[in-house]
Amino acid sequence: MAHNTVLYSYPELQKYLHFKEGDKILDLGSGKQGYFTFWAAQKVGKQGKVWSVDKADVAVSNIDSLSKLYNYSNVKALKADIEELSGLPFEQGSMDTILLVNVLTELKRQNALLAEVRNLLKQNGSLLIMDWADNSFPQAPKSLLSKEQVKNWLKDNYYLVKSDWKPGPYHYALLATKY
């Protein structure tokens, strides 16, 4: 399965995200294509696990179909509203990395979500936030969250921002760890 996009560079992401064989990854708001779900699944190998979470039936169904089609036995799609994470079947401190890609801008409770996500991460676990920095791209939302606002929320929720970069022409990326 190819992982190419005009929006961001996977080789650039690999400079910052260091998945290991056997890691547990949670992709929140994965969408119907699961670009980051399947990319992460390749990196964590058969011993690892990637959960793709989305509130849309079509997204969950499509991820399930793609997992079967491309033999990704380490991918599991779940239907859930990510603004209500308390209903997810994960133990506290069970995830190595959580991905929030093109999601935070669309939520109502961003700061609260970051606090809830923190509970799911292992100590020193990583949180990747990639969101829109420029709304000139046709699918970009009209209203954007500034990178500085997100950094403040991360700080308020006891994350340490380890990396801050521009993964493509329309996005910013922040890699933070739970401390």
HELIX and SHEET records of a PDB file:
HELIX    1   1 TYR A   10  GLN A   14  1                                   5    
HELIX    2   2 TYR A   35  VAL A   44  1                                  10    
HELIX    3   3 ASP A   57  LEU A   69  1                                  13    
HELIX    4   4 ILE A   82  GLY A   87  5                                   6    
HELIX    5   5 LEU A  104  GLU A  106  5                                   3    
HELIX    6   6 GLN A  110  LEU A  120  1                                  11    
HELIX    7   7 LYS A  147  ASP A  156  1                                  10    
SHEET    1   A 7 VAL A  75  LYS A  79  0                                        
SHEET    2   A 7 LYS A  49  ASP A  54  1                                        
SHEET    3   A 7 LYS A  24  LEU A  28  1                                        
SHEET    4   A 7 MET A  95  VAL A 101  1                                        
SHEET    5   A 7 LEU A 121  TRP A 132  1                                        
SHEET    6   A 7 HIS A 171  LYS A 178 -1                                        
SHEET    7   A 7 TYR A 159  GLY A 168 -1                                        
END                                                                             
